[in-house]
């Protein structure tokens, strides 16, 4: 049961990474710094990664 749950959480992590990559594709540092929307989107995905990583079993 834990391994199945881990797969779900790991998929959430991978999905969030993919979203961050898509948000930042062809975005330079200045554009990122000036866009609250981009920053909020990336921050939310990092939060999801953190929440999911806390739930992955340590086995």
N, C-alpha and C positions, 0 to 999 in steps of 0.2 A: 504494500500500500504506500509506503513512504517513497519508494522509487517512482511510482506513478505520479505522485504529487510533485516530486522533484522535477520530473520531466515537464510538468505544466509550468512550474516556476522558472525553470531554465528557458522554456520557450518564451515566457514573458520577457525575460532578460534579452534574449536574442531579438525579439520583436521591437523592444525599446531601442536597442542599438541600431537596428535597421531604420527606425523612424528618425533617430538623431542624424544618421548619415543622410537620409533623404532631405531633412530640414536644412542641413548645412551644405548640401551639394552646390558647388559653385558660389558659395557665400564667403566673402572675405571678412577679415577681422573687423574692419570698420562698419560694414553692413550689419554684422552680428551685434556689435556694440550699440548701434543706433536703432535696433529693432526690439522693442519690448516683447512683441509677439513671438519672435524667434527665441529669445531668451527664455520666456515663459514655457514654450514648448519643450525646449531642451531640458530645462530644470524639472519639468513634470516627468519626463522620461527617466531622468536620473533618479527621481524619487521612486518611480516604479521599480527600477533596477535595485535600489536599496531595499525596498520592501520585499521584493521577491528573493533577494539574496539572503535576507534574514530567515526566510522560511525553508530554504534548502537544508536538508539534513546534513549533519557533519560526518555521516558514515561514508 
